[in-house]
């Protein structure tokens, strides 16, 4: 049955490694934790079993862009899917939830914050839920790299659907994070599936480089095909893309601050190979299905290896040879430390910013939960005399701690939904003839869907067909809205802000300073791991990543810059690996001095043995004892 579903909707004949095992565990009603690398097909692991059962699958995911992308992909496959996210009005949310209750929606994507709202809690009791899927599950862990406090509420939410299995999915998680996910979600005897973090077709490299532009150009000239270049800030995306275009390499730039349509157009041009290179912040790539990316280049370092592994892993998803390159300088390593320092402003400032938000929107203590407001950072900081940079990080911290939510819903298209039946609409057309032709035009352009759900519209396109200017169309739509005929949700041009809890007194806000301090320490340890990864000159880079994620192996990739450098020195990689493995085997039996070890391999291999021992010491796989012997760590 599951193979029939795979063929019908995705036109694949077979599953990828582990996918079938995961799907079968879910269908058997087991709680399941699935760790699959980027491009490993995580989404199918909950989509296929949900389609094999009756009822709706609730998918919890932290990113609005990812929700929209997955909903769109499912709809293209004629699978009914919907999403609820900040910026939607209550009427639109009401329709989506009704469609889930009455069986027309198969997948409902929501943010973790949404699970706590009264309307959602009331409606989910009326739904037939077949599966609860937690995407980006590392967000539930204090030790994850993108902690989201609202994920902690999921275990409580599950009590409303006690017999529904849960599947948690992520691409990258260390051993403590895996344990934390299972505990925080209260998973019952979970089946845990983890694919190897090694990618046999992906060559990793890291280069110390002061002139990054020259090296970037050289890489793109040597590696033909589609590319992603990651940078740390929005301004740099445009600068680098413009520079590449001047070098004759067709490039676009992408970041979360661009209007929705512009982002969509840029993404589409890159996916269709009309543009070769996308220069982007980390806002780009999540959920995007483009298998033929040949190279991913980081010219600014990310602040953790989890993010690096995910972003680099967007190369070579078609299984063909691909490259992941990190370019760094001394300044970059110092910048990582400075970024962590910035990320954690003083708690006093955080409380001050929270109080300023309450004053800005005139929200009383206990009020304001999930109300949406336009947010203008410049106006906000100017009104209260707050420093812009520090305020930005205070807002981020408040969001991470689950007190507020900021949505960059720039220029989201206008939407309409007719909320009366045909009879009432006809009566309005008789009573107000000036609306008659306009209503008929809306129905011709947007069809019967406007009666059942919100549909996106273009005032400009309507104006062209109505032979009217855009302000006239807006006035007509607003008139119908005021008369209670339709809901007109006009295009926004500012980010949206909301409190995700009833508003606290700022001095009584339960912010956990000790936990925040621990998170800061964890962030420092993560940047140390990034620094170690890029600066390592001997050990296989795939092994370094595998070790970070708790996957121990003696197998080298043979294609990263460090492995290739060893080959150039004259020792074939398999022979060198055999030597390392034998040293580890001997030390596993008993500690030995370096001289004893070297003597074991004879004079012919003396230099090679010395190199291998030095390498194992550098990699901290082997350590010296006080007695002068070597032993396994």
N, C-alpha and C positions, 0 to 999 in steps of 0.2 A: 504493500500500500504506500509506504513512504517513498519508494522508488517511482511509483506512478505520479505522486505529487511533485517530486523533483523534476520529472520529465515534463509534466504538464505546465508547470509555472516557470521553471528555469531552463528547461530543455537540456538538462544534464542527464547522462546515463548512470554515472556513478558518483558516490560521495567522496570527499577528500578524506585523508587520514583522520581518524577519531570522530568525524562527524556522525557516522551511523551509530557508533557506540554511545555517544552522548544523547542522540535522539531516542534511542531505544531505552536508555535509563530514564529519560523524562517521561516517555510513554508508559513506563512501568510504575510511574508515580513517585520516583525517587527525587529527593532534593539533589541538585547537581551543581558542581562548580567546574566550569570549563575555562581553561587557559589556552588560548590559541593565539599565535602571533598575528600581527597585522596582515590582513590578506588571507588568513586561515579559514575564513568563512564562518565567523561566529554567528552572524544573523540567522543563517539557515538552521542553526542548532535549536532555535526556539520557534522559527517561522514554520518549519516543516511539521514538528509535532503538534503545534497549535492548529494547523490546517487539517491534521488527521483526527481532530476531536471536535465535538460540538462546543460552542461557547466562544467568549472573547478572551484574547490574550492581552493582559496589561503589561506594557513594557515601560520600565522606569529608566530614564536616561537623563543625564545632566545638561545636555546641550540642545538648545532650540534648533540650531542649524542641522544637527544630526537627526532630530525628530522629523523635521520637514523633508530632509533628503530621503530618509527611509520610507516615510509615508508616500512620497512621490514615486519612489521606485516600486513599491507594492501596488499602487494604483495603476501604474503602467502595465503591471502584470495582471490587471483586472482582479486584484484582491482588495477588498474594502478595508481601508485604514484611516485613522484620524489621529489628531494630536491636540492636546490642551497645553497652552503655555501662556506666560504673562503677556499682557497686551491685548488678549481676547476679552470681549465684553461678556457680561453674564448671560445674555441671550444666546450668544454663539456657543458658550460652554454648555448651556442647557440642551441645545439641539444635539451636540456631539454625544452627551451622556444618554439622552433618550434613544439615539440610534444604537448605542451599545446595549441598552436594555431590551430593545425590540428586535435585536438579532441582525441588523443590517451591517454592523461593523465587526470585523474579525480581529483587528489589532488596534489597541488604544495606547498611544504614546503619551506619557506624562512626565513632568519633572518630579523629583522626590518630594518637594515642598507641597505639591498638589494633593498628595495622599492624605494630608491632614485637614483639608478644607471640609467644612460641614456638608456642602452640596455633594462633594465626591464621596464622603463617607456614607451619606444617605443613599445615594444612587447605586453604589457598588453592591449594597445588600440585595438590590433587585436584579443584578446582572448574573448571568450564568458564566462564571469565570473558569476557564479550563487550565490556565497557566499564568504564573507571575514570573516575568523575565526581568532581571536586574542587569542592565548593561553598564559598562565601565564600573564594575563592582569594586574596584580598588578604592573608589571614592568613599566607601563606608569605613575605611580603616584610618585611624589616626596616623598610621605609618605609611599610608598611601601617599602618592605625590599630588593628589588633587582632592583633598579631604572635603567632604560635603556633609555637614552635620545632619541635614534632613534625612540622609540615608539611614540614620540610626532609628528613625521612626518606622522603618519597614517591618521590623519584627512585630511591633504592636499592630500595624495594619493587617498583618497576616491572620490575626485572630478573627477577622471578619470573614476570611475565606479559608477556614482551617484545613480543609481536605484538598486544597489546590497545591500541586507541587511547585517548587521554585527552582529556577535555573539562574545562576549568577555567572556573568561572563566578563572576562577582561583579557587584554593582550599581554600584560606584563605585571607580575606580582612576585615580590620576594617571599621567602618562607614565612616570616612574621605576618605579612599582609594576608597571605592565604589563610592562616589560622584565624586571624582577626575577622576576615570576611565570614567564615563559617560560624564563628561565635556570635558576632553582632547580628547576623541574620537568623540566628537560632536554627540553623539547618539541622535536620534530623538525619543522622548517619549518612552524610552526603557521599555521593559518588563523585570522585575527583578525577578529572581528566586533564593531563597537561602534555601538550605537544612540545617537542624539543625547541629550544630557543635558537638553535643553529639554522641558518639558511644557506643551503649548499650552493646556491647560485648567486649569493650576494657577497661582493668583495668589499670589506671595510678598510678604510684608510684614515689616518689623521696626520696632518702636516703642520709643523710650526711655520707660520708664514706672515711676514710683515706686509708684503705687497699682495694682498688677497685678490685684487682685481685681475692682476696678471695671471695668477694661478687658476682663478675661476675661468678665465677665457681659455686657457690652455686645456683645462679639463673638458669644457664644452666643445672645443675643437677636436679633441681626441675621442670623445664618446658621443656618437651621433644619437639622435632620438630625443624623446620627451624628457624634461627635467623639472625638478622642483628645487628652488633655492630658499632656504629658511634664514630669516633675520629676526632680530629681537624687537624692533619697533616699527611703527607704521610708516614714519617718514622715510626710513631706509628702504622700504619695499619699492617706493617710486624711484628713489635715487638710483638703485641698482638696476631696475628694469629699464629706466631711461638710458643708463650707460650701456647696457647690453644692446639695446636697439641701435645706439650710435655705432656699435661694433658690428652691426649687421645681423644680430641674432634676435629673432622676433620674440619679444617678451611682454608679459603683462604683470601687473602687481595686484596684490589682494590682501585685505585686512578687514577686521570686523567692523570698522567704522565707515565702510563704503555703503552707499544705498543698496538695498536688497537686489534691485534689478541689475545694477552695475556688477555686483558680485556674481549674480547668476549668469550674466552675459560673459563675463571674463572666464568663469569656470567652464561654461559650455564651449567657448572658443578653444580653451586648452584641452578639454576632453576630446574634441573633434579634431585636434591637431592643426587647427588654424593658427595657433600660437605654440611655439616650441617650449618656452620656459615660463614657469610661474614663479615669481618672487613673492614670498608670503611670510606672514607671521604664523605662529602655531595655530591660528584660527582656521587655517586651510588644511584640508586633507581628510578630516575625520568623516568616515562614512562614504567617501568618494570612491567609486569603483572604476579605476583606470589601471588596467593590468600592465600596460606597456611602458611604464616609466623606467628609463634606463639609468638615470643617476639622480640621487638626492644629495645636495651639497649644503652643509651648514657653514655659513660664513660668520655666524655668531653662535656661540655654544648655548645649548639649552641648560637649564639648571639641575637636571637629573637624568640618569641613564634610562629610566623608564620612558620618559618623553622622547629621548634620542632614539631608543630602540623602535618605538612606534613610528616616529617620523621617518627614520631611515628605512624602515620596513615597507614604506610605500613604493620603494623601487623593486622592480623585478617580480611583481605578483603574478606574471604570466609564466614564471619558472625559467625564463631565459636569463643569461648573464646580465648582471646589473651592478651598480656601484653606489656605495654610501661613503661620502667624503666629509670629514670635519676639518676646517681650517681654523687655526687659533694663533693667538699671539700672547705675550705676557700680559698685555692690557686686558685681554678677554678673561684670563683667570682671576685677575683682581676685580674685574667688573662683576663676576659671579658672586664674590664675597660681598661687594657693595650692594648688590641687588637683594641679598638675603637681609642685610642690615636695614635696608629701606622698607622691606616687606612687613616689618614688625614695628610700627610706630608705638610711642608710649601709650599705655592704657588710658591715661588721663585725656589724651587727645582723642582717642576712639570714643570715649564717653561724651566729650564735648561735641564731636561731629554728630553723634546720634541725637543729642539734645537739639542741635541746630536743625536737623532734618525734621524733628517733631514741630519745631517752631516755624520752619519754612512752609510746611503744609498745614499748620494749625491742627495737629492731631492730638487729641487728649489722651491721657494715660488710659490704657485698656481699649483704645479704638484703632482704626486704620488698617486692620489685617486684610491683606490682599486687595486693597484699593489701589488702582493704577494712577500714577501721576506722571506728567512730563517732567523730565529732569535736565537741567542745564547746569553743568559743573561750574562754568565761569560765573554765572549769576549767583549760584548758591554760595561759592566761596567768597565772592565779592560782598554779598549781603552780610555775611557774618565775620568778615575779616580773617578767613581761614587760609593757610598756605595751600596752594593747589596740589603740589606733589604729595605732601604728607596727607592731605585730605583724600586723595585718590587711594592711597594704600590703607587708610583707615576705613574707607568704604568697602574695599576688598576684604579686609579682615572682618568687618561686620557681616558681609555676605557669606564668608567662609564659616563664621560662627552661627549662621542660620537666623540672623535677626532681620536682614533686608534682602531684597533681590533687585538687581539692575539688569534690564534687558535693552540691548542696543537695537531696538526695533526702528532703525532709521528708514524712513520712506517706505514702510510696508504698504502695499497697494490698498486702495479703498475697497470696502466690501459692502454688499447689500444682502438683505434677506426679507422677503415679503412675508408678513406675519398675519395676514388676513386670508380668507378663502376667496375663491373666484367670485362668489356672489357679492361679497362686500367690496371687492375690487371693481366689479361692474357698476355697483351703485355709486362708487366714488367717481368713476368715469362719466356717469350721467350728471352727477351733481356739479362736478368741476371739469367742464369740457377742455380747459387748458391743459389738463393732465392726460387726456385720452390718448393722443398720438404718442406721447412720451412713454406711457406705460406699455403700449403695444410694442414700441421699439425695444424697451428693456426685455420684454418677453421673447421677442424675435432674436435678440442678441445673446441672451443668457439662458433661455429655455426654462423648463419646469423646475430645474434644480433650485431656483430662487425661492420656491415655496417650501423646500425641505431643509435647506442649509444655506449658510453664507457662501456667496460666490464673489471672487475677485473681479473688480471692474476697472475700466479706464475712463475717467471723465472726458479725456481728450478724444478717445475713440467714439464715445457716445455723441460728443459734440459734433464730430465730423459727419455722422449719419443724421443728426438732428438739425444740422445747419445752424448750430448755435455756438457761442463762445463758451469756454470752460466755466467761467463764473456763473453763467446762466444755468448750466447743467447742475452745478453744485447747489444753486438756489432751489431748483426743482426737486432734487433729491432730498435736500433739507426740509422742504415743504412737505413731502410725503412722509418723512420721518416724524415731523411735528404733528401730523394728522394721525399717527399711529398705524399707517399703512405698511411701512417697511422700516427696518432698522438700517440706518446709513452710518457705517463705521468709516469715518474719513481718514485718509492717508495721514500718518504722523510724520513729523520731521525731527523728533527729538527722542532720545532714549526714554524708556519707561522705568519708573521706580515704584516699589511697593514694600511695605512692611510685611514680613512673612509670619510674624507673631503679633498678638495685640501689643500695642506700644507700651514699653516699660518706662518708669521713671529712670532717667539716665544713671543716677547714682545707685539705683537698686538693680540695674541690668545684670543678670547672672553670667558675666563673662569670666571665663576660667583662665586667669593669668598664668597659673602654673602649667596648664596644658599647652598654652600658647608658647611658653618658654621651651617646653619639651619639643614642640613642633619646630621651633627655630633651630634647636640642636640637631634635629633630624635633617633639616634642610642643609645645615653646614656639612653633615656627613655625606649628603648626596652630592654636593658640589665637589667634595674631596674625591668621590668616586669618579665623577666626570673628569676632573683634573688628572687622576691616575690613569684613566682610560686613554686620553689623548696623548699623554706624555710617555706612555709605555713604548719602548722601542724593541722589545724582544718577544714578548708573549703573543700568541695568536689572539687577534682581537675578538673573534667569535668566542674563544675560550674565556676571555675577560668578561664578556657580556653574560655568558652562561654561568660563570662563577658568581657574578653579582646576583643572578636570579636563583641561585642555589642549585644549579645543575652542574655537577662535577663530571668532568670527562678528560681523558688523555688524548682524545682525537682533535687534531688541528684541522683548520679549514683548508690550508694550502693555497689560498688565493688572496688573503689580506696583505697589506703592505709589509707587515712584520714577517709573515710566512715567506713571501716572495724575496725579502731581503736575505733570509737564511738560505734560500735556494741559490741566490747569487754568490753567497760565500763558499759554495761548493758542496755543501752537505745536502743530499736529497732529503726532502721533508719526511718521507716514510722512514728512512734510516735514522734520522734525528729523533723522530717520535719513538721509534723502537728503543733507542738508547735511553731516552727519558723514562719510558715505561719500565725498563729493566732496572734502572736506578731506584725507582719508586718501589718496585717489587722487592729488591734487596733490603731497602731500608724498612720495608714493612715486616721483614723477618727479624731484624735487630738493628740498633744504631751502629754506624760505621764511621770511621774517620774518612776525610776526603782521600787520603793516600790509599787506604784500603779499597775504597770504591774504584779509584782510578786504576789500581793494579789489577782489578778484576777484568778490565777490558783490554789489557795488554798495551804495549808501547805504540802499536799502530793506531789505536783509537784514543791515545792519551789526551791530545788536544781537544778532540770532540767531547770526551767525557768531562773535561774541565769546563768547557762551554756550557754543557748541559746542566752541570751542578750549579754553576754561577746563575744560570737562567732560573733554575728551580728555587734558588735562594731569593732572587729578585722577585719572583712571583709569590714568595712566602708560602710555597707548597712544602718546602723543607726548611728547617731551622737548625741553628747551632745550639748544642748543649754546652754547659760549663766545662765539661770534660774534654771538649774539642771534637766530639762526635756529631754526626748529622743524624737527624731523625725526622720522620714525617710530622707535619704540624697537626 
